[in-house]
Amino acid sequence: MNSFPMMDYYFTFLKKSTGTATEFSGLAFEKFEKINDLNIKYSKNLVKEAGTVSDLLYGIKDANEFFNATQELGSAIPAKSSAYYKELYKINAELLKASSEFVETESGEISKVFTEQVNEITKNAPAGTEGVVAMTKSSLAATSSTYESMTKAAKQVLDIVDTNIAAASKASETVVSPATT
């Protein structure tokens, strides 16, 4: 057994923190790659469509054809924009949810380590420090309670935002669909 248990905890914590940072970075890069893939996919489609639109516009012979072509092209823009932003939101929402779960797990473990450390220190605390020990434990409990409340509130906000985005998407689809047909 080591004569410095605090050092063991500290090094264990540092080792875990390094692994945590690596894992979180991997998660962030994975979502970054998805966003880049999405942008590349939509950029390729835009280039292809630009050629199609050019061919269509070059073939117009009168004002009526021009009016119909611009109306058709203009009505497709909201649907395509909506699809892009839905996919982008989905990727960002996945990152936020995964980050939230990740932080929640890690903070729970950190809280556990701090609580264990405080309990270990209080066992060996000199006489007359009961007030400081009680205040420290109370402070840890209050911090933990506050964090749990904030986590619950953040989850509720994410759920509300998801619900509102889904409702807005459905509403926009019903508005856009008749225009494109």
N, C-alpha and C positions, 0 to 999 in steps of 0.2 A: 504494500500500500504506500502511496506517495504521501510525504509529509505536507505537501501543498495541494490539498484537494481543489482549491480555487483555480490553480493553474491547469489541472486536468480538465475542469469544466470549461475554462477559457479556451484551451486548445481544441477541445471537442466542439465548442461553439464556433470557433474560427473555421475548423475543417468543414462543419456542416454549412456554415455561411458561404463558403467557397462553392460547395456543391449546389447550394440553393441559387446562388447568382448564376452559375452555369446553366442550371435547369431553366431558370426564368428567362435568361437570354435566349436560350434555344426556343422557348415558347414564343417570345417576341419576334425572333427572326422567321419562325414558321409562318406567323400571320403576315409579316412583312412580305414574304415570298408570295403568299396568296394574293395580297393586294397588287403586287407587281404583275403576277400572272393575269389577274383580272384586267389591269390596265392594258397589258399587251394584247389580250384577247379583244378587248373593245377597240383598241387602236387599229388592229388588223381589220376588224369589221368596218370601221369608219373609212379606211383606205379603199376597201373593196366597194363599199357603198358610194364613195365619191366617184369612182369610175362609172358605176351604174347610173348615178344621177347625171353625170356629164353626158353619157350616151343618150339618156332620156331627154335632156334639155337641148342637145344638138339636133334631135329629131323633131322638135316642135315646129309646126308649120303655121299655126294661127294663134290668136289671143285666147280662144276658148280652150285649146289644148294646153297652153301655158298656165291658165287659171286652174284647170283640173290637175295638172302635174304638181303645181306648187301646193295646192290644197292637200293632195295625197302625201307629198313629202313632208309637209308641215304637221300633218296629223300623226305621223309615225314618231316624231321626235319625243313627245311626252312619254310614250310607252317605252321607248328605248332608254331614255333618261331614268325613268322610274325603275326599270329592271337593273340598270347599272348601280343606282344608289341603294337598291334593296340588297344586292349582293355585297356591296361595300359595307353597308350597315351590318349585315350578317357576320362578316369577318371581324369587324370591330367589336360587335357584341360578344362574339366568341372569345376574343382576347380579353375583354373586360370581365366576363364571367370566369374565365380560367384564372386571370390575375387575382380576382377577388377570392376565389377558392384557395389559390396558392398562398396569398397573404394571410388568409384566415388560418390555414393549417400551420404556417410558419409562426405566426404570432401566438398561436396556442402552445406550440412547443417552447417558444421563448418564455412565455408566461409561466409555463410549468418549471422550466429551469430556474427562473428567478424565484419562484415560490420555494423550490427545493433549497436554493441557496439561502434564502432568508430563514427558512426553518433550520437549516444547518448552523447558521450564524447565531440564531437565537438560543440554540442548545448550549452554546459556549459563551453566551453573553455574560458579562460581569453583572454582579448584583447592582441594582439601582437603575438599570437601563430598560426596565419593563415598559416604561412609557414610550421610549423611542421605538422599541420593538413593536409595541401595539400600534403606534402611529405608522410605522413602515408597513405592517401587515394590512392595516386599514387603507393605506394609500394604494397598495397593490390591488386590493379588492375593488376599490373605487375605479381604478384605471381599467381593470379587467371588465367591470360592469359597463363602463362608458364605451369601451371598444366594442363589446357585444351589442350594445344598443345602436352604435353607429353602423356596425356591420348589418344588422337587421334592417335598419333604415335604408342603407345603400341597396340591399337586395330588393326591398320593396320598390325603390325608385327605378331600378333596372327592370323589374317586372312591369311596372306602369308604363315605362318608355317602350318596352317590347309590345305591350298590348296596344298602345297608341300608334306605334309604327305599323303594326299589322292592320289595324282599323283604317289608318290613312292609306295604306297600300291598296286595300280592298276598295276603298272609296275612289281612289284614283284610277283603279282598273275599270270600275264601272263607268267612270266619266270618259276615260280614254277609249275603251272598247267600242262604244257606239260611233265615236269620231273616226276610228280607223276602218270601220266596216262600211 
